[in-house]
Amino acid sequence: PGGSRARRRCSSAAPRAWRRSPRAIAHLNDDHADALLEMVQALGGHPDATAARCLDADRTGLDLIAETPTGETQVRVGYEEPIEEPGGLRKATVRLAQKARAELGMDQRPVSAE
């Protein structure tokens, strides 16, 4: 009917394509190295780690490098659930930091409402 075809919009429950954020990774390394270390120690299986840095982040977790007495090792720390929204990286990472501090028996830090 008629000469025009209606375009069908594709809607899906699947999340949008993940976009890695080099700025977010740099921010983690520059401003939150202590939290990354706590994550590696409490959640990454390296309680003897002395430093950590973030290599990458995706929808399901962080890829970290832990410095241990025996050298550097790559560690994967997964989020409680996959990120489904654009602002989810910060929220998921804050949750990991809080979980790590709780596992280590440390007081929680206040989280800014950025």
ABEGO torsion letter per residue (X at the ends): XEABBBBBBBBBABBBBBBBBAAAAAAAAAAAAAAAAAAAAAAAGBAABABBBBABBBAAEBBBBBBBAAEBBBBBBBBABBBABAAAAAAAAAAAAAAAAAAAGBBBBBBBBX
